[in-house]
Amino acid sequence: MIKTIKKIGVLTSGGDSPGMNAAIRSVVRTCAYYKVECMGIYRGYQGMIEGDFKDMGPRSVHNIVNKGGTILKSARSKDFMTPEGRKQAYENLVKENIDALVIIGGDGSFTGALVFNKEFGIPVMGIPGTIDNDIFGTSHTLGFDTALNTVVDVIDKIRDTASSHNRLFLVEVMGRDAGHIALNAGIGAGAEEILIPEENMGLERLLESLRRSKLSGKSSSIVVIAEGDKIGKSVFELKDYIDQNLPEYEVRVSVLGHMQRGGSPSCFDRVLASRLGVKSVESLLEGKSGYMVGLNNDKVELTPLEQAIKGHSEIDRELLKVSDIMSI
């Protein structure tokens, strides 16, 4: 027998990403549409443990669809990793009559949701929110498209000064374990080379490529590097290596850092967040639990949380080929 859900809690966990607020808005308003109460849980799992809750209705989420970050705040919780912490969180949910949870976050957040569901039977549904786009079961995570646009805009500006001074710029972007941002933004910004964790280009091949660029008449070059690329210990060591072996280049480093996480979400991310929020609530009301809502072939589909956590998002091989051809 399916338990009737009367109140849903929503939280954001892990690193913030543009589109999280749009997803919160969608969850809250979908609950209102189906006449289900909605409770905002502040500061992720830590707020659940401390009882940091607030009732949310349609008017409490007005004017947030265009805002980056998360109005519910986010935090990583060591306490939630302990049985005692999870028990306290469960007791707080029971006290507030919360029947189900929507978790907006990444792998770590989903892992916590799955453990919590297995221990206490609270229905859970995940919405993928991370700019790295490194979650299995969805072609796009919330914030990925916005981050790409931010990175391309910055690289366009860097290219202006690179061209003016005949410089080589090494631009480091986020992507500790996945090169989706570097690959897509690199192609979009016309980078000469793109270095990602999935493909070990090798130092000598990089040097040879830069030599070819110089001989072909290029007066400046942009190399986009995912922070998790293994070609050098750091982007600064890579700069030193190029300085020593290609003295004809004047090399500069630009680490984009956390600016990639911020900013107003793109239209794509706002629409995606709205679709995923609706699907997450509807799925819970249909009696489903333990899934992540994601986008595949432009359709919103469910992937078991366990698969989303254990699966690996593959780099697009076609884009690698496109990158090679465009850099000629």
N, C-alpha and C positions, 0 to 999 in steps of 0.2 A: 504494500500500500504506500503510495506516494504521500509524503508529509506535506501538508499545506504550508507554504512559505508566506509569512505575513510581514516580515521585516528583513531587509538585506543590508549588510554592512559593506562599505567600500573603503579601500585603503590604497595608498601608493607606497611602494617599498623599493629600496635600492637606489641607484642613481636616477636623478630626475631626467625627464626628456620632454621636449615640446610635444604637446598633444595629450599629456596626462590630464590637464584641466578639462579639455574637451571630452575626454573619456569619463571623467567624474561627472560632468554635466549630463552626459548621455545616460549613465547609470541612474542618476538621481531622477531625471525626467522620465525615463522608461518606467521606473518604479511608480512614479506618480500616475503615469498613463494607465498602468495596470492596477492602480489602487493598492500598492504595496508600500509600506513605510520604508524609509531609507535612513541609515545612520552613517555619518562620516566618522572614520577612525583616523585620528591625527597621529603623525609620526610612525606610521607603519605598525609593525608587530610590537614595537616598544610601547606605542600608545595603546595598543590592545591590552597589554599587560598592566598598564597603569590606569586603564579606564578613561582614556582621553577621547571621549565620544561627543558627537553633536548631531542632533536631528537635522536632516537636510530635506528641503522641498524645492520645487521648481524655481522659486524666486531667490533661493539662497545660492544658486549657481548662475545668476544672470551676469553677463559681461565677463565671463571667464574663458569663453571658447577661443578667444584671440590671445590669451596670455600664456607665456611659457612657464616652466616650473610646475609646481603643484600646490594648490591652496591647502591641501591636507598635510603638507610637509612630508618629508621622507627621512628615514633613519635606518641604520643597520642595528639589529638587536642581538647582542650576545645572550641576553636572558632568554630569548625565544628558542635558543638552541638547547636549552635545558628542559627536562620534563616538568620541573617545578614552574618554570616560566610559562610554558604552554598551558599547564593546568590553571594557572592564575588567569591567563587570557581567556580560556574556556569559561571559567566561572564568571568573568565579567560579561561575556557574550550572553550567558544564560540569564544573568541579572537584568540585562537590557532587552531580553526577549529577541535577540538577533538569531534568525534561523539559518542564514546562509551568508557567504562572503564572496565579494568580487575583489580579486587582488590584481593591481596594475603594477607590473614590474618585470624583472628578468628571471634568469635561471635560479638564482638564489632565493628569490621571493617565491617562485613556484615550488621549489624544494620544500620550503617551510610550509606552504599551503598543503602539499601532498602529505607530509608527515602529520600535520594537524588534523587533516581529514581522516586519516587512518586511525589516529588515536581516539578522536572524539566524535567522528561521524558527521561533523558539520559540513554540509554541501559547499563546495568551493568551485569557482570559475576564474580562470586567469586571462588577463589582457596583456599582451606583450608590449612593454614599454622600455625601449633601450635604443639609443642612437646607433649602436654597433650593428644592428640587423643580424645578430648572430644566434637567433633562436629557431630551432627546427619547427616546421609546421606552419610557417607563414612567409610569404614573399617579402612582406614589409612589416617592420615593427614601428610602433609610434615614435616619432622623432627622427627616424632615419632620413626621410625626404627633406625635412627642415635642415638637418645637419648638412646634407649634401649641398643645399642651396647656400648655406652659410659659408661652407668651405670654398665652393666655386667662386662666390663673390669676393672672398679674401684673396684667393689665388689670382683672380683677375687684376686686383689692385697691386699684388706683388709683381706680376708680370710687367706692369707699367714701369716700375723702378728697375726691374731686371733688364729690360730692353734699353732703358736710358743709360745704364752703366755697364752694359755688356757683362752681366753677372750670371752666375749659376746659383739658383736658390734651392736649398733642400727644405721642403715644407713637410713637417711632421704632423700627421692627423691622428685622431683617436682610432683604436682598433688593436687592442692588445692581443686578441686571439683570432681576429677575422679582418680581412682586408676589404670589406665591402665599401666602406667610405672612401678609402684611398683609390680603389679601382674605378668606381663610378665618378667620383669628383675629379680624378686625374684625367679621365677621358673627356669629361665635360669641360674642363679648364684647359685642355690641350697640352697636358704635361708630356715632356719628352720621355720620361721613364716613371714607372710606378713600381714601388717595392712593397710587397705584402707578405704576411707570414706563410701563406699557403704555397708560395713559389720562391724558392731560394735562387735568386738570380746569380749570386756570386760576385765578388768584388771585381774580378778581371773582366767579366762580361759587362758590368756597369761601366768600367773605365773605357772599354772598347766602344760602347754605345755613345759615350760622351765625346770620344775622339771623332767618331763618325759625324756627330752633330756639328762639331766644330768645322770639320772638313767640308760639310755640305753647305756651309755658309750661315749657319744659325749664329746670331750674335749674342743670344742669351738662352738659358735653359731652365726649366722647372722640373725638379724631381720630387714627386709626392711619395711620402714614406709612411706606412702604417706604423704606429708605435711598437707593435709586436714583431716587426720584420727582423729576421735573424742575420741580415747581411753584416751588421756591425753591432758592437755592444751598445752603442748609442748613436744618435744622429750627429753628435759632436765629434765622436771618434771617426765617423764616416767622413765628415768634413776634413779632418786632419789627414786622413788617408788620401783623399782627392787632392788636397793641397800639395802633398808630397809627390804624388805621381802625375798630376796634371797641373803644373805651375802656371800654365797659360790661362787657367780659369781663376776668376775672383769669386770665391765661394762664400755664401751667406746662409745662415740657418734661421728658419722661422718655425717655432713650435706653437701651433694654434691653441692647444690646451682646451680649457673649459669654455671658451667662447662658443665652441661647437655645440654645447649642451643648451645654450640659452637662446633667447629670442622668441618672437611670435611664431607659432606653428604655421606651416604652409597650408594652403587650401587642402592639399592631398591629405595631410596628417589630420586636419580637422574633420574631414569627411570620414576617413578611416576610423578615427576615434569614435565618432558618432555611430558608425555601423557596428563596431565591435562592442560598444557599450550596450546597444539594443540587444544584440545577439546573446551577450553574457546573461542579462537579466531574463530574457525569454527562455534560455536554456535551463536556468535554475528553476523557473516556474514550471517547466515541462518535466521536472524531476531528474534532470541530468546533473552530474557532479564529477569533479576530477578532470576537467577538460580545460584547454586553452582555446580561445576563439582567435582565429587567424585568417589571413587573406591568401587564397590560392586561385590563380586564374580569374581574378577579380570576383571571386565568390567567397563569402564568409563561411568558414568551415570549422569544425571542432577537431582538435587533436588531443588525445589523452596527455595529461600533464607529464606522465612518466616518459612518454616518447619525446615531448617537447624538451624535457630536461636532458635526456640521454642522447637524443639525436644530434646530428651535426649539420649545420647549415653550409651547403656547398657553395664554393665560389663559382661564378658563371664563366665557364670555359670560353664561351663565345665572346664575352667581353675581354678576356685576355688576348684573344686573337685580334679583336678590334684595336686594342691598345697597341699591340705590336705594329699593326699596319699604319695606324695614325701617327706613330712616332718617327716614321721614315724621313 
